Structure formats: structure tokens, C-alpha cells
């Protein structure tokens, strides 16, 4: 009796969880990999290009942006590649040969940047 109660409630709980979080789980992510070709900061924005156009990555007043500035500068000085990760509803994986070329130059990327990594 107790086993059936737990089993049935577990199934319902998993169903509710799946329905609530499915949109977030379906979110795809893609990345662009390359050496930093441009590193710049104006009065409010970090500008970086890793070979796919200069992208406005973040507002320098944000705490995470200060870490990205340090990371980008270190990578630039060491001639290391960086990986910039973007959110997209259907594109995923390394898009250095694809979507990365379509983002544009001197733009705030349409797909939100959520992670910045030295490669």
C-alpha cells in the first residue's frame, strides 16, 4: 500500500517537474572559439573579438564583467584562445565554422552571452 502511494506520487512529481522545467532543458547553447583579435573597454562596455567580429559582451559595472575583463586581458597577453558561449533555442555545439560568422561586428549579440572561458 505504502509502496503504491510513493510510486504514484513520484510519477506525478516527475511529470510536474518535466512540464515546468522542459523549456529550460530544451535551451541549446553554442560556442565560438578563437584567439582574441580585439580587446577594448569604453566607459561602459567590454568589447571583444575572438575572430568573429567585435561583440559587446557586458557592462563593466557588473561584477561578473570585471572577471571577464581580467580573463580576456590575460588571454590576449598570453595569445590563448577563448571560448564564448551563447544561448540559442535550437543551435548547439561549436559554431566556429557556422553561426559565429553571422553574429555581426560591433554589436550586442542577439544570442545572450552567458559564459566566457580561456581555452
N, CA, C and O atoms as CSV, one atom per row, in Angstrom:
chain,resi,resn,atom,element,x,y,z
A,1,UNK,N,N,0.815,-1.196,0.000
A,1,UNK,CA,C,0.000,0.000,0.000
A,1,UNK,C,C,0.865,1.270,0.000
A,1,UNK,O,O,0.684,2.157,-0.834
A,2,UNK,N,N,1.799,1.338,0.940
A,2,UNK,CA,C,2.700,2.485,1.017
A,2,UNK,C,C,3.545,2.580,-0.260
A,2,UNK,O,O,3.794,3.676,-0.762
A,3,UNK,N,N,3.977,1.448,-0.773
A,3,UNK,CA,C,4.774,1.415,-1.997
A,3,UNK,C,C,4.010,2.049,-3.154
A,3,UNK,O,O,4.573,2.855,-3.894
A,4,UNK,N,N,2.723,1.691,-3.322
A,4,UNK,CA,C,1.906,2.263,-4.410
A,4,UNK,C,C,1.742,3.770,-4.246
A,4,UNK,O,O,1.816,4.517,-5.222
A,5,UNK,N,N,1.519,4.216,-3.013
A,5,UNK,CA,C,1.355,5.645,-2.748
A,5,UNK,C,C,2.622,6.406,-3.156
A,5,UNK,O,O,2.539,7.419,-3.849
A,6,UNK,N,N,3.783,5.924,-2.730
A,6,UNK,CA,C,5.050,6.579,-3.056
A,6,UNK,C,C,5.290,6.537,-4.560
A,6,UNK,O,O,5.676,7.542,-5.157
A,7,UNK,N,N,5.063,5.387,-5.169
A,7,UNK,CA,C,5.287,5.235,-6.601
A,7,UNK,C,C,4.383,6.175,-7.400
A,7,UNK,O,O,4.865,6.828,-8.325
A,8,UNK,N,N,3.107,6.265,-7.079
A,8,UNK,CA,C,2.170,7.133,-7.805
A,8,UNK,C,C,2.502,8.609,-7.598
A,8,UNK,O,O,2.437,9.394,-8.544
A,9,UNK,N,N,2.849,8.985,-6.401
A,9,UNK,CA,C,3.208,10.385,-6.155
A,9,UNK,C,C,4.526,10.745,-6.831
A,9,UNK,O,O,4.685,11.866,-7.314
A,10,UNK,N,N,5.451,9.828,-6.871
A,10,UNK,CA,C,6.714,10.070,-7.556
A,10,UNK,C,C,6.477,10.313,-9.040
A,10,UNK,O,O,7.070,11.218,-9.628
A,11,UNK,N,N,5.619,9.514,-9.639
A,11,UNK,CA,C,5.312,9.686,-11.066
A,11,UNK,C,C,4.679,11.049,-11.315
A,11,UNK,O,O,5.038,11.738,-12.270
A,12,UNK,N,N,3.743,11.436,-10.466
A,12,UNK,CA,C,3.111,12.761,-10.619
A,12,UNK,C,C,4.136,13.874,-10.439
A,12,UNK,O,O,4.153,14.842,-11.200
A,13,UNK,N,N,4.989,13.732,-9.429
A,13,UNK,CA,C,6.009,14.754,-9.179
A,13,UNK,C,C,6.944,14.889,-10.372
A,13,UNK,O,O,7.289,16.005,-10.762
A,14,UNK,N,N,7.356,13.779,-10.954
A,14,UNK,CA,C,8.236,13.829,-12.113
A,14,UNK,C,C,7.538,14.455,-13.318
A,14,UNK,O,O,8.167,15.178,-14.090
A,15,UNK,N,N,6.276,14.190,-13.480
A,15,UNK,CA,C,5.511,14.786,-14.573
A,15,UNK,C,C,5.441,16.296,-14.413
A,15,UNK,O,O,5.678,17.037,-15.367
A,16,UNK,N,N,5.118,16.752,-13.214
A,16,UNK,CA,C,5.047,18.191,-12.953
A,16,UNK,C,C,6.422,18.829,-13.171
A,16,UNK,O,O,6.527,19.876,-13.810
A,17,UNK,N,N,7.460,18.205,-12.646
A,17,UNK,CA,C,8.815,18.712,-12.824
A,17,UNK,C,C,9.163,18.819,-14.310
A,17,UNK,O,O,9.708,19.831,-14.751
A,18,UNK,N,N,8.853,17.795,-15.065
A,18,UNK,CA,C,9.154,17.776,-16.502
A,18,UNK,C,C,8.425,18.894,-17.240
A,18,UNK,O,O,9.004,19.548,-18.107
A,19,UNK,N,N,7.169,19.112,-16.900
A,19,UNK,CA,C,6.399,20.151,-17.569
A,19,UNK,C,C,6.882,21.547,-17.207
A,19,UNK,O,O,6.892,22.444,-18.049
A,20,UNK,N,N,7.283,21.728,-15.953
A,20,UNK,CA,C,7.737,23.047,-15.522
A,20,UNK,C,C,9.112,23.404,-16.066
A,20,UNK,O,O,9.361,24.554,-16.426
A,21,UNK,N,N,10.004,22.423,-16.126
A,21,UNK,CA,C,11.383,22.717,-16.481
A,21,UNK,C,C,11.775,22.322,-17.892
A,21,UNK,O,O,12.914,22.565,-18.291
A,22,UNK,N,N,10.893,21.731,-18.652
A,22,UNK,CA,C,11.212,21.328,-20.020
A,22,UNK,C,C,11.676,22.502,-20.888
A,22,UNK,O,O,12.625,22.335,-21.654
A,23,UNK,N,N,11.049,23.682,-20.802
A,23,UNK,CA,C,11.525,24.785,-21.644
A,23,UNK,C,C,12.976,25.163,-21.350
A,23,UNK,O,O,13.711,25.544,-22.261
A,24,UNK,N,N,13.392,25.060,-20.085
A,24,UNK,CA,C,14.766,25.400,-19.746
A,24,UNK,C,C,15.731,24.310,-20.189
A,24,UNK,O,O,16.853,24.600,-20.604
A,25,UNK,N,N,15.304,23.075,-20.103
A,25,UNK,CA,C,16.151,21.971,-20.508
A,25,UNK,C,C,16.323,21.920,-22.024
A,25,UNK,O,O,17.323,21.401,-22.519
A,26,UNK,N,N,15.358,22.453,-22.755
A,26,UNK,CA,C,15.408,22.422,-24.206
A,26,UNK,C,C,16.312,23.519,-24.776
A,26,UNK,O,O,16.621,23.507,-25.968
A,27,UNK,N,N,16.734,24.457,-23.940
A,27,UNK,CA,C,17.574,25.554,-24.390
A,27,UNK,C,C,18.912,25.004,-24.890
A,27,UNK,O,O,19.623,24.329,-24.145
A,28,UNK,N,N,19.248,25.284,-26.116
A,28,UNK,CA,C,20.525,24.840,-26.673
A,28,UNK,C,C,21.572,25.931,-26.435
A,28,UNK,O,O,21.223,27.078,-26.155
A,29,UNK,N,N,22.804,25.587,-26.543
A,29,UNK,CA,C,23.894,26.532,-26.369
A,29,UNK,C,C,24.944,26.262,-27.440
A,29,UNK,O,O,25.174,25.118,-27.832
A,30,UNK,N,N,25.571,27.329,-27.902
A,30,UNK,CA,C,26.651,27.135,-28.856
A,30,UNK,C,C,27.848,27.979,-28.440
A,30,UNK,O,O,27.736,28.871,-27.599
A,31,UNK,N,N,28.985,27.685,-29.037
A,31,UNK,CA,C,30.209,28.387,-28.662
A,31,UNK,C,C,30.980,28.827,-29.895
A,31,UNK,O,O,30.826,28.278,-30.986
A,32,UNK,N,N,31.820,29.844,-29.681
A,32,UNK,CA,C,32.722,30.351,-30.705
A,32,UNK,C,C,34.125,30.374,-30.099
A,32,UNK,O,O,34.339,30.967,-29.042
A,33,UNK,N,N,35.081,29.725,-30.774
A,33,UNK,CA,C,36.432,29.559,-30.239
A,33,UNK,C,C,37.428,30.300,-31.123
A,33,UNK,O,O,37.373,30.196,-32.348
A,34,UNK,N,N,38.339,31.048,-30.502
A,34,UNK,CA,C,39.395,31.708,-31.251
A,34,UNK,C,C,40.239,32.601,-30.365
A,34,UNK,O,O,39.857,32.923,-29.240
A,35,UNK,N,N,41.403,33.001,-30.889
A,35,UNK,CA,C,42.268,33.933,-30.161
A,35,UNK,C,C,41.640,35.320,-30.161
A,35,UNK,O,O,40.914,35.685,-31.085
A,36,UNK,N,N,41.923,36.072,-29.134
A,36,UNK,CA,C,41.381,37.426,-29.043
A,36,UNK,C,C,42.070,38.312,-30.065
A,36,UNK,O,O,43.283,38.514,-30.014
A,37,UNK,N,N,41.282,38.840,-30.995
A,37,UNK,CA,C,41.781,39.732,-32.041
A,37,UNK,C,C,41.614,41.191,-31.638
A,37,UNK,O,O,42.382,42.055,-32.060
A,38,UNK,N,N,40.600,41.456,-30.815
A,38,UNK,CA,C,40.341,42.817,-30.341
A,38,UNK,C,C,39.912,42.742,-28.884
A,38,UNK,O,O,39.079,41.918,-28.506
A,39,UNK,N,N,40.493,43.616,-28.077
A,39,UNK,CA,C,40.117,43.755,-26.671
A,39,UNK,C,C,40.004,45.236,-26.396
A,39,UNK,O,O,40.974,45.971,-26.579
A,40,UNK,N,N,38.846,45.690,-25.961
A,40,UNK,CA,C,38.674,47.104,-25.671
A,40,UNK,C,C,37.592,47.339,-24.645
A,40,UNK,O,O,36.675,46.535,-24.481
A,41,UNK,N,N,37.720,48.465,-23.956
A,41,UNK,CA,C,36.733,48.857,-22.955
A,41,UNK,C,C,36.446,50.332,-23.165
A,41,UNK,O,O,37.369,51.145,-23.205
A,42,UNK,N,N,35.158,50.688,-23.301
A,42,UNK,CA,C,34.812,52.103,-23.319
A,42,UNK,C,C,34.265,52.452,-21.933
A,42,UNK,O,O,34.517,51.722,-20.975
A,43,UNK,N,N,33.548,53.517,-21.817
A,43,UNK,CA,C,33.085,53.951,-20.498
A,43,UNK,C,C,32.089,52.993,-19.848
A,43,UNK,O,O,31.845,53.076,-18.644
A,44,UNK,N,N,31.517,52.088,-20.635
A,44,UNK,CA,C,30.513,51.213,-20.037
A,44,UNK,C,C,30.535,49.765,-20.507
A,44,UNK,O,O,29.838,48.932,-19.928
A,45,UNK,N,N,31.312,49.435,-21.538
A,45,UNK,CA,C,31.165,48.124,-22.166
A,45,UNK,C,C,32.504,47.454,-22.454
A,45,UNK,O,O,33.471,48.111,-22.841
A,46,UNK,N,N,32.547,46.129,-22.259
A,46,UNK,CA,C,33.684,45.309,-22.678
A,46,UNK,C,C,33.429,44.876,-24.114
A,46,UNK,O,O,32.384,44.301,-24.417
A,47,UNK,N,N,34.384,45.153,-24.997
A,47,UNK,CA,C,34.304,44.779,-26.406
A,47,UNK,C,C,35.380,43.730,-26.685
A,47,UNK,O,O,36.557,43.963,-26.411
A,48,UNK,N,N,34.985,42.583,-27.227
A,48,UNK,CA,C,35.932,41.505,-27.504
A,48,UNK,C,C,35.610,40.890,-28.859
A,48,UNK,O,O,34.449,40.715,-29.227
A,49,UNK,N,N,36.678,40.568,-29.592
A,49,UNK,CA,C,36.540,39.752,-30.796
A,49,UNK,C,C,37.471,38.565,-30.657
A,49,UNK,O,O,38.656,38.727,-30.368
A,50,UNK,N,N,36.938,37.381,-30.862
A,50,UNK,CA,C,37.797,36.198,-30.938
A,50,UNK,C,C,37.774,35.656,-32.364
A,50,UNK,O,O,37.792,34.448,-32.601
A,51,UNK,N,N,37.733,36.607,-33.307
A,51,UNK,CA,C,37.811,36.254,-34.716
A,51,UNK,C,C,36.480,36.288,-35.443
A,51,UNK,O,O,36.421,35.977,-36.633
A,52,UNK,N,N,35.415,36.659,-34.754
A,52,UNK,CA,C,34.084,36.635,-35.370
A,52,UNK,C,C,33.365,37.973,-35.242
A,52,UNK,O,O,32.143,38.006,-35.099
A,53,UNK,N,N,34.100,39.062,-35.293
A,53,UNK,CA,C,33.514,40.380,-35.136
A,53,UNK,C,C,33.640,40.842,-33.696
A,53,UNK,O,O,33.744,40.032,-32.775
A,54,UNK,N,N,33.628,42.154,-33.515
A,54,UNK,CA,C,33.720,42.715,-32.165
A,54,UNK,C,C,32.338,42.672,-31.540
A,54,UNK,O,O,31.374,43.209,-32.085
A,55,UNK,N,N,32.259,42.016,-30.374
A,55,UNK,CA,C,30.984,41.869,-29.679
A,55,UNK,C,C,31.026,42.603,-28.347
A,55,UNK,O,O,32.014,42.550,-27.615
A,56,UNK,N,N,29.943,43.278,-28.059
A,56,UNK,CA,C,29.790,43.939,-26.766
A,56,UNK,C,C,29.307,42.872,-25.792
A,56,UNK,O,O,28.153,42.446,-25.845
A,57,UNK,N,N,30.203,42.442,-24.898
A,57,UNK,CA,C,29.898,41.289,-24.065
A,57,UNK,C,C,29.179,41.615,-22.765
A,57,UNK,O,O,28.305,40.860,-22.337
A,58,UNK,N,N,29.535,42.736,-22.125
A,58,UNK,CA,C,28.913,43.004,-20.826
A,58,UNK,C,C,29.147,44.451,-20.414
A,58,UNK,O,O,29.988,45.150,-20.977
A,59,UNK,N,N,28.390,44.873,-19.430
A,59,UNK,CA,C,28.515,46.204,-18.856
A,59,UNK,C,C,29.581,46.143,-17.764
A,59,UNK,O,O,29.500,45.307,-16.865
A,60,UNK,N,N,30.578,47.025,-17.840
A,60,UNK,CA,C,31.712,46.966,-16.923
A,60,UNK,C,C,31.326,47.203,-15.465
A,60,UNK,O,O,32.124,46.916,-14.572
A,61,UNK,N,N,30.148,47.709,-15.205
A,61,UNK,CA,C,29.722,47.918,-13.814
A,61,UNK,C,C,29.233,46.618,-13.158
A,61,UNK,O,O,29.086,46.553,-11.937
A,62,UNK,N,N,28.986,45.597,-13.966
A,62,UNK,CA,C,28.540,44.299,-13.421
A,62,UNK,C,C,29.743,43.548,-12.853
A,62,UNK,O,O,30.826,43.564,-13.437
A,63,UNK,N,N,29.545,42.899,-11.726
A,63,UNK,CA,C,30.644,42.190,-11.056
A,63,UNK,C,C,31.244,41.094,-11.934
A,63,UNK,O,O,32.466,40.971,-12.011
A,64,UNK,N,N,30.402,40.293,-12.600
A,64,UNK,CA,C,30.924,39.226,-13.452
A,64,UNK,C,C,31.737,39.791,-14.610
A,64,UNK,O,O,32.672,39.143,-15.080
A,65,UNK,N,N,31.396,40.981,-15.073
A,65,UNK,CA,C,32.094,41.585,-16.204
A,65,UNK,C,C,33.534,41.912,-15.834
A,65,UNK,O,O,34.431,41.812,-16.672
A,66,UNK,N,N,33.756,42.299,-14.598
A,66,UNK,CA,C,35.125,42.589,-14.154
A,66,UNK,C,C,35.988,41.334,-14.253
A,66,UNK,O,O,37.161,41.411,-14.619
A,67,UNK,N,N,35.414,40.191,-13.929
A,67,UNK,CA,C,36.146,38.925,-14.066
A,67,UNK,C,C,36.407,38.616,-15.541
A,67,UNK,O,O,37.490,38.152,-15.896
A,68,UNK,N,N,35.410,38.874,-16.404
A,68,UNK,CA,C,35.588,38.637,-17.835
A,68,UNK,C,C,36.676,39.548,-18.401
A,68,UNK,O,O,37.441,39.123,-19.268
A,69,UNK,N,N,36.758,40.786,-17.928
A,69,UNK,CA,C,37.793,41.712,-18.390
A,69,UNK,C,C,39.173,41.141,-18.058
A,69,UNK,O,O,40.065,41.115,-18.906
A,70,UNK,N,N,39.336,40.689,-16.823
A,70,UNK,CA,C,40.621,40.094,-16.412
A,70,UNK,C,C,40.947,38.863,-17.239
A,70,UNK,O,O,42.085,38.681,-17.672
A,71,UNK,N,N,39.956,38.028,-17.454
A,71,UNK,CA,C,40.149,36.805,-18.229
A,71,UNK,C,C,40.539,37.127,-19.666
A,71,UNK,O,O,41.468,36.531,-20.211
A,72,UNK,N,N,39.831,38.067,-20.277
A,72,UNK,CA,C,40.108,38.443,-21.670
A,72,UNK,C,C,41.498,39.065,-21.807
A,72,UNK,O,O,42.231,38.760,-22.747
A,73,UNK,N,N,41.848,39.922,-20.880
A,73,UNK,CA,C,43.165,40.565,-20.938
A,73,UNK,C,C,44.280,39.531,-20.758
A,73,UNK,O,O,45.289,39.576,-21.462
A,74,UNK,N,N,44.100,38.610,-19.826
A,74,UNK,CA,C,45.095,37.551,-19.617
A,74,UNK,C,C,45.257,36.697,-20.876
A,74,UNK,O,O,46.374,36.379,-21.283
A,75,UNK,N,N,44.135,36.335,-21.480
A,75,UNK,CA,C,44.175,35.516,-22.696
A,75,UNK,C,C,44.858,36.276,-23.836
A,75,UNK,O,O,45.634,35.698,-24.596
A,76,UNK,N,N,44.567,37.558,-23.949
A,76,UNK,CA,C,45.176,38.381,-25.001
A,76,UNK,C,C,46.695,38.440,-24.817
A,76,UNK,O,O,47.450,38.271,-25.774
A,77,UNK,N,N,47.133,38.681,-23.584
A,77,UNK,CA,C,48.566,38.798,-23.304
A,77,UNK,C,C,49.297,37.466,-23.522
A,77,UNK,O,O,50.471,37.457,-23.891
A,78,UNK,N,N,48.608,36.349,-23.296
A,78,UNK,CA,C,49.231,35.027,-23.427
A,78,UNK,C,C,48.980,34.383,-24.790
A,78,UNK,O,O,49.387,33.245,-25.022
A,79,UNK,N,N,48.309,35.111,-25.696
A,79,UNK,CA,C,47.954,34.564,-27.012
A,79,UNK,C,C,47.190,33.249,-26.908
A,79,UNK,O,O,47.416,32.327,-27.692
A,80,UNK,N,N,46.294,33.170,-25.944
A,80,UNK,CA,C,45.469,31.977,-25.769
A,80,UNK,C,C,44.110,32.186,-26.422
A,80,UNK,O,O,43.628,33.312,-26.547
A,81,UNK,N,N,43.514,31.098,-26.828
A,81,UNK,CA,C,42.156,31.158,-27.379
A,81,UNK,C,C,41.148,31.283,-26.241
A,81,UNK,O,O,41.400,30.871,-25.109
A,82,UNK,N,N,40.017,31.856,-26.573
A,82,UNK,CA,C,38.906,31.929,-25.624
A,82,UNK,C,C,37.681,31.305,-26.276
A,82,UNK,O,O,37.566,31.241,-27.499
A,83,UNK,N,N,36.787,30.854,-25.437
A,83,UNK,CA,C,35.515,30.305,-25.896
A,83,UNK,C,C,34.426,31.197,-25.335
A,83,UNK,O,O,34.364,31.429,-24.128
A,84,UNK,N,N,33.566,31.699,-26.216
A,84,UNK,CA,C,32.417,32.499,-25.794
A,84,UNK,C,C,31.183,31.649,-26.051
A,84,UNK,O,O,30.968,31.155,-27.158
A,85,UNK,N,N,30.375,31.486,-25.005
A,85,UNK,CA,C,29.174,30.649,-25.090
A,85,UNK,C,C,27.931,31.529,-25.184
A,85,UNK,O,O,27.797,32.517,-24.463
A,86,UNK,N,N,27.030,31.154,-26.083
A,86,UNK,CA,C,25.806,31.899,-26.346
A,86,UNK,C,C,24.591,30.988,-26.144
A,86,UNK,O,O,24.661,29.785,-26.394
A,87,UNK,N,N,23.479,31.573,-25.690
A,87,UNK,CA,C,22.207,30.847,-25.611
A,87,UNK,C,C,21.483,30.963,-26.937
A,87,UNK,O,O,21.467,32.035,-27.542
A,88,UNK,N,N,20.893,29.892,-27.390
A,88,UNK,CA,C,20.071,29.885,-28.601
A,88,UNK,C,C,19.056,28.762,-28.466
A,88,UNK,O,O,19.380,27.708,-27.918
A,89,UNK,N,N,17.832,28.963,-28.954
A,89,UNK,CA,C,16.794,27.944,-28.775
A,89,UNK,C,C,17.036,26.645,-29.541
A,89,UNK,O,O,16.496,25.609,-29.155
A,90,UNK,N,N,17.833,26.666,-30.617
A,90,UNK,CA,C,17.966,25.431,-31.387
A,90,UNK,C,C,19.377,25.117,-31.878
A,90,UNK,O,O,19.632,23.986,-32.291
A,91,UNK,N,N,20.292,26.065,-31.850
A,91,UNK,CA,C,21.653,25.831,-32.340
A,91,UNK,C,C,22.531,25.415,-31.161
A,91,UNK,O,O,22.450,26.005,-30.083
A,92,UNK,N,N,23.366,24.401,-31.367
A,92,UNK,CA,C,24.231,23.952,-30.276
A,92,UNK,C,C,25.592,23.535,-30.807
A,92,UNK,O,O,25.788,23.387,-32.014
A,93,UNK,N,N,26.529,23.349,-29.884
A,93,UNK,CA,C,27.864,22.880,-30.233
A,93,UNK,C,C,28.791,24.004,-30.662
A,93,UNK,O,O,28.438,25.181,-30.591
A,94,UNK,N,N,29.972,23.627,-31.103
A,94,UNK,CA,C,30.947,24.591,-31.580
A,94,UNK,C,C,30.497,25.108,-32.951
A,94,UNK,O,O,30.387,24.344,-33.910
A,95,UNK,N,N,30.243,26.393,-33.023
A,95,UNK,CA,C,29.761,27.006,-34.262
A,95,UNK,C,C,30.809,27.919,-34.903
A,95,UNK,O,O,30.465,28.845,-35.639
A,96,UNK,N,N,32.094,27.653,-34.620
A,96,UNK,CA,C,33.160,28.495,-35.181
A,96,UNK,C,C,33.147,28.504,-36.702
A,96,UNK,O,O,33.627,29.456,-37.317
A,97,UNK,N,N,32.612,27.474,-37.305
A,97,UNK,CA,C,32.510,27.429,-38.763
A,97,UNK,C,C,31.124,27.788,-39.259
A,97,UNK,O,O,30.865,27.704,-40.459
A,98,UNK,N,N,30.218,28.190,-38.363
A,98,UNK,CA,C,28.832,28.454,-38.758
A,98,UNK,C,C,28.271,29.730,-38.174
A,98,UNK,O,O,28.616,30.825,-38.619
A,99,UNK,N,N,27.408,29.599,-37.182
A,99,UNK,CA,C,26.654,30.709,-36.597
A,99,UNK,C,C,27.542,31.859,-36.123
A,99,UNK,O,O,27.121,33.015,-36.171
A,100,UNK,N,N,28.746,31.569,-35.673
A,100,UNK,CA,C,29.639,32.616,-35.153
A,100,UNK,C,C,29.899,33.706,-36.186
A,100,UNK,O,O,30.080,34.871,-35.831
A,101,UNK,N,N,29.919,33.334,-37.454
A,101,UNK,CA,C,30.170,34.301,-38.530
A,101,UNK,C,C,28.964,35.201,-38.785
A,101,UNK,O,O,29.099,36.234,-39.441
A,102,UNK,N,N,27.799,34.833,-38.283
A,102,UNK,CA,C,26.571,35.591,-38.537
A,102,UNK,C,C,26.216,36.573,-37.429
A,102,UNK,O,O,25.245,37.318,-37.562
A,103,UNK,N,N,26.973,36.592,-36.344
A,103,UNK,CA,C,26.613,37.429,-35.191
A,103,UNK,C,C,26.714,38.907,-35.526
A,103,UNK,O,O,25.860,39.691,-35.112
A,104,UNK,N,N,27.738,39.302,-36.266
A,104,UNK,CA,C,27.890,40.708,-36.646
A,104,UNK,C,C,29.131,41.328,-36.027
A,104,UNK,O,O,29.864,40.673,-35.287
A,105,UNK,N,N,29.360,42.602,-36.339
A,105,UNK,CA,C,30.534,43.322,-35.875
A,105,UNK,C,C,30.099,44.590,-35.152
A,105,UNK,O,O,29.231,45.319,-35.632
A,106,UNK,N,N,30.695,44.847,-34.014
A,106,UNK,CA,C,30.355,45.985,-33.157
A,106,UNK,C,C,28.884,45.956,-32.763
A,106,UNK,O,O,28.166,46.949,-32.884
A,107,UNK,N,N,28.461,44.800,-32.292
A,107,UNK,CA,C,27.058,44.603,-31.902
A,107,UNK,C,C,26.966,43.983,-30.512
A,107,UNK,O,O,27.911,43.365,-30.022
A,108,UNK,N,N,25.816,44.164,-29.900
A,108,UNK,CA,C,25.430,43.352,-28.752
A,108,UNK,C,C,24.839,42.096,-29.379
A,108,UNK,O,O,23.828,42.182,-30.075
A,109,UNK,N,N,25.442,40.933,-29.151
A,109,UNK,CA,C,24.944,39.723,-29.808
A,109,UNK,C,C,23.465,39.478,-29.510
A,109,UNK,O,O,23.006,39.630,-28.378
A,110,UNK,N,N,22.743,39.099,-30.543
A,110,UNK,CA,C,21.324,38.776,-30.403
A,110,UNK,C,C,21.142,37.609,-29.431
A,110,UNK,O,O,20.204,37.595,-28.634
A,111,UNK,N,N,22.044,36.636,-29.506
A,111,UNK,CA,C,22.027,35.496,-28.588
A,111,UNK,C,C,22.851,35.871,-27.365
A,111,UNK,O,O,24.018,36.244,-27.485
A,112,UNK,N,N,22.245,35.772,-26.197
A,112,UNK,CA,C,22.879,36.223,-24.961
A,112,UNK,C,C,24.145,35.422,-24.640
A,112,UNK,O,O,24.151,34.192,-24.681
A,113,UNK,N,N,25.209,36.151,-24.320
A,113,UNK,CA,C,26.455,35.535,-23.868
A,113,UNK,C,C,26.268,35.171,-22.396
A,113,UNK,O,O,25.845,35.998,-21.588
A,114,UNK,N,N,26.593,33.910,-22.059
A,114,UNK,CA,C,26.407,33.513,-20.669
A,114,UNK,C,C,27.671,32.941,-20.032
A,114,UNK,O,O,27.698,32.711,-18.823
A,115,UNK,N,N,28.725,32.705,-20.828
A,115,UNK,CA,C,29.936,32.130,-20.253
A,115,UNK,C,C,31.117,32.505,-21.120
A,115,UNK,O,O,31.019,32.539,-22.346
A,116,UNK,N,N,32.243,32.788,-20.464
A,116,UNK,CA,C,33.472,33.211,-21.138
A,116,UNK,C,C,34.618,32.391,-20.562
A,116,UNK,O,O,34.814,32.376,-19.347
A,117,UNK,N,N,35.381,31.705,-21.421
A,117,UNK,CA,C,36.373,30.750,-20.934
A,117,UNK,C,C,37.675,30.861,-21.716
A,117,UNK,O,O,37.661,31.041,-22.934
A,118,UNK,N,N,38.804,30.752,-21.011
A,118,UNK,CA,C,40.111,30.656,-21.666
A,118,UNK,C,C,40.287,29.204,-22.079
A,118,UNK,O,O,40.038,28.296,-21.286
A,119,UNK,N,N,40.709,28.983,-23.301
A,119,UNK,CA,C,40.799,27.628,-23.857
A,119,UNK,C,C,42.214,27.130,-23.787
A,119,UNK,O,O,42.496,26.007,-24.207
